[in-house]
Amino acid sequence: MKKNITVINGDGIGPEVTAQSIKVLNAIADRYDHEFNYTYCLMGADAIDKTGSPLPDETIASCLNSDAVLFGAIGHPKYDNDPTAKVRPEQGLLKLRKALQLYANIRPITTYAALQHLSPLKPKHLEGVDFIIFRELTGGIYFGKKELSEDQNTALDECIYTSDEVVRIAKLAFEFAGNRKRKLTLVDKSNVLETSRLWRRVVKEIAPQYPTVAVDYMFVDNAAMQIILNPKQFDVILTENMFGDILSDEASVLAGSLGLSPSASVGTGTAMFEPIHGSYPQAAGKDIANPLGSILSTAMMLEYMQMHEEAAIVRSAVEWTLQNRFVTKDIDPINFYFTSTIGDLVSDCITNKITGEVNQSNIELRKSTII
């Protein structure tokens, strides 16, 4: 199978973690006789520095003409620390989401037995945790009108949603729920916000079309607590843009590290796949960032391209590294492996270059570990 993929390294650790996903894709291509053609494009602070724009037209054109987009990370401290900056890296990402009509961000939350000790929750609360957050991605307060008064003492961020925007992501979430544990939870703030009341009304109107899916409704503040108190109760969480952004970052700590969390952004155009972590500029260039969020995003991309067996192999290889304590510094600050080494290990596992038992005594030394 032949696929064209636009690769956007982005900022900070983006190039490093994305490079490991390319290794994994090449390993999959070798094992299954696929052909992946990569086109590298600019976005974010890197694009601003080189072109003056956070999203060059060439990047949009490449994405529109690709089978999928693999994205690293975005953001830079010089913009984070300057609220007056008129051109910002995040503008590129928001513009690309609009250009590709990526209205749904899908973020699976999975826990790993080998990492339960890293979570702030007790292991008994982590067993069986497996849910997906569907975050609306192109509407709401992030895209609403923004104003600042002349005296700079009054600010406005407008939040707008239409019924059609709610319907399209709600149907997608219901379809996923129907193929999972058949439970959907709408998270809103309908006791206060008019937009949330719209969301709740529309979801109630759609629910009868999916009779096998049980629907629950939960205020966002309660949902934030329930994700910590009893996360295994959830199957599919459906929510608006800002709530989804916050709750998915909160839920990522259940796995033990933000660096483990993948995501897919889908809609009517080319889908985009990216880890949910930020650009982590403090770690850029040090080969210490966790690449598994990006690699697991690549697994989601393979599924999107109907390569289900290949996606399963990638996830199995990731689990193998975790079970055998091949982890990056965010997981084990003393006995850790480098970003590039994890990419090599996952790739070698995929291509069956790794055989035999793991020499645990060498793990602490970060030397040759396979005998």
N, C-alpha and C positions, 0 to 999 in steps of 0.2 A: 504494500500500500504506500502511496506517495502523498505526503502532506507538506504544505507550505506554512511555516510558523514565523510570525513576527516576534522578535525578541527585543524587549525594552529593559535594559539593565537598570536604568534609573540612577539613584543616588546612594551614598553611604555603602552599606553592605550589599546592596542590590546586585552589583556585578559579581561579587564572590559567590553568593548563594545561587544565583541564576546559572553560573558556570557549572555548578554541580548538577543542576537539573539537565543541562545540555549533555553532560556525561551520561546521565541516566537514560536520556532519550536515545543517545547513540548506542548504548548497550541494548536497549530494546530493539533498535533498528537492526543491530547485528544478530540478535537472537531470533527475530521474527521476519527478517528479510524485508523490513520497511525502509522507506527513504524519507528522511525529514530534511527539508531545505529551510535554512534559517536566513532571515533578513534582519539585521540589527539596526534599530532606530533609536532616536533620542526623545526623552521626555523628562521634565522636572528641572531641578537646579542645573544638572549637567547640560540640558538643552538650552537653558537661559544663558549659561556661560558661553556656549559655542555658537548660538544663533540669535539670542535675544528674546526667544519665544519659549514658553514652557511646553509647547506642543507644536512643533513644526508641521506644516501641511504634508510633508513627505511621510511623516509618521502615520498620520490619519489615513493617507492613501494606501500605505503598505498594510495597515491593519484591516482595512476594508477588503483588500484583495487576498487575505490570508485565510487559512482554515482555522487558525487559533492564534491567540496572543499570549506569550509568556512574559510576565512582568515581574521585576524585582522589588523595588521599594522607591519611595519618593520623600523628599524633604531635606533641608539643610539648616543648620543652626543660624546662619546669617540672615535667613528669612524668618525663622521662628522667633528670633530675638528682635525683629524689626517690624512691629505692627503697622508701620506706615508704608511698607513696601507695596508698590502698585502692581508689580509682577511677581507672582509667587509660584513655586513648584506645584502646589496643590491645584492651581488653576488648570494645569495641563491634564491632570487625572480627571477632574470633573468634566472638562471639555471632551475628553476621549470617551467617557461614559455616555455623554450625550450623543456624540458622533456615531458611536456604535449601537446606540439605543439599548444599553445594558441596564435594564430596569430591575434585575434581581441579583442580589449577592447571596450566594449559598455558602454557608460556613458550617461544616460538620464539626461536632465536638465529640472527640473520642478520647478515652483514657487508656493508659497502658499499665499493665500489672507491674512491670519492672520499674515504673517511675512513680508509683503511688506515694512513696515516701517524700516526694518533692512537693506534693500538693498540700495546701493548708487544711484540706479536709481529711478526715479519718478514712482509712481504706474501706471501711464498711459502707461509707456513703458514695464511694467511687465505683464499686462493683456494678456492672451493668449499665453504666452511663454511656449513652449513645444517642445523641440528638442532633438536629440540624436547625440552624437559624436562617430563615429567609428574610433578608433585609431589603426593603425597597430602596433603590439606588439612585434614581434620577429625579426625585421630587422632594417635597418637604422643605425644611428650614435651610438646608445647605444650598438650595437652588432658588430660594425666594429673594425678593427685593431686599437690598441692604442699603441703609441710609445712616449717615452721621450728620448731626446738626452742625451748623456753622461754628457754634461755640464749642463743639466736640463734647458736650455734656449729655447728649441724648442720642441713643443708637437704636436702630430698628433692624430686625431680622424677621422677614415675613415667612410664614409657613403656609403653603398652599398644597392641597391635594384635590384631584378630581376622582370621580367614581371609576372612570376607565383605568386610571393608574392603579387603583386598588384592585380592581377586578382581575387585571392581567397577572399580577403577582400572586393574588389569592388562589387563582385557578392552578397555577404552577405548584404552589405549596400543597394544595389539596391532592393533586395528582401524586406528588411525592409521598405524602402521608398514606395514601391508599396502597402504596407499594411497600410500606414499612409497618409500623405498629398501629396504624390507623387512628392516630390521635393528633389533632392540631390545636395549638394554643395561640390565640390572638392576644398580643400584648399591646396595650394602649394606655391612654389616660383620659378615658371618655367621661370621667366625672368632672373634668376641668376643661378639656380642649375640644373645640368644635371639629377640628380635623379628625380627632380620635373617634368622635361620635359618628362621623362619616365612615370611617374604617369599620366600626362595629356594625353599622347598619348594612353596609355592602356585604360583609362576610356572612351575616345572618341570612341575607337574601340568596347568597351563593350556596350555602351549606346544604340545602336539600338536594342539590345536584350530585352530592357525594354522600349518599346515605350510609355507607360503611365507615365513614370517618367521624369519630366523636370530636366535638368542638368544645373547647374551653375558652373562657375569656378572663384575662388577668390584667390588673393595673400594673404599670411598669415598675413602680416601687416595690410592689409585692413580688413581681417576677424576679427582680434583682435579689431579693432575699431567698426566694425559693430555689434559684440556681445554686445557692450555697447550701441551704438547709436540706434539700431533697432533689438533686439534679436528675436522678433517674426517672422522675415522674414525667419528663418531657420526651416527646418524639419529634414533632416539627413545631418550631416557634415561628410565627409570622408577625412581622412588625414593620413600622415605618423607619425612615432613614436614620435619624439620629438615635432613636432607641436601639435599633439594631447595631449601630456602630458601638455603642457603649456596652450593651449586654454581651455581644460576641467577644469583646476584649475581656470582660469579666469572666466569661465562661472558659476562656482559653487557659486560665490558671488551673483549671481542674486537671488538665493533662500534665501539669508540672512545669511548663515553660511556654511562653508566648511564641517561641521559635518553632513549635511543633504544629502550629495551626495553619491549615491551607484554606483557600477559598476559590470559588468560581463566580465570575460575573457573566450572566447570560441575558439574552434579550432577543431582539429581532435581527441583530447584526452578528459580526464575529464575536465569539466568546473570549473572555480574558481570564487568565489564571494567575494567581499571585498569593504569596504568604501574607498573613494579616499583620505581621510585625511591621514596624516602621523602618526607617533607613539606618537607625542605630549608628550615627556617625562616629561615636566614641570607639567603635570596634572596626571601623572601615580600614581595610588594608592589613589587618592583623591576623587574618586567617583563623579567627576564633568564633565567628558567627555560626549559629545553628542553621544548616541548610535543609533540614527535614521538612520545614513548613513549605519551602519552595518545591522540594521533591514530591511531597504529598499533593501539592497543587498540580504538579505534572501528572500524577496518577489520575486526578480528576479530569485533566485535559484528555488523557488517553481514553477515559470512559466516554467523554463527550464525543470523541472521534470514533466511537463504537469499537474500541479496542479493550474489551472488558477483561480478557485474560491477561493482557499486558499490564493493565492497571492493578490487577490482583497481585501480579508478580512483584511490582514496585512496592506495594504495601507490605508484602511478605518480607522483602529485603530490608525495608525500614524496621520492621519488627525484629528481624534478626539482629540488626545492629544494636537496638535497645536492649534486647534480652542478654546480649553478650557484653554489655557495658561499653560499647563503642559510642561514646557520647561527647558532645562539645562542652565548652567551659560553662555555659549557662546551666547545665545539668550537673556537672561535677567539676568544681573549680580547681581541684587538685589533680585527679587522674583523668585528664580530658584528652580528646583527639582534635585535630585541626579540621577546619571546614573542608579543605581539599581532601583530607584523608577519609572523612565520612563519605564524600562523593565517590571516591575510589572504591571504598568497601561496598557501598550499595550497588555500584555498577558491576563490580566483580561477582557479587552474589547473584545478580541477574543473569550474567553470562556463564555462571557455573564455574568460574575460575577459583572459587573458594571451596575447598573440600577439607574434611578432617575436623579435628576438635580444636577448640580455642584454647590457647595457652594463657590461662588467667594470670600467671605470674609475670608475664610480659606486658600485660595491659597497663600496669602502673608505670612502666618505663616508656610507654608509647613506642615500643619497638615492634619487630615482626611478631605477629600474634597468631598466625595460622600455622599449624604443623600437620 
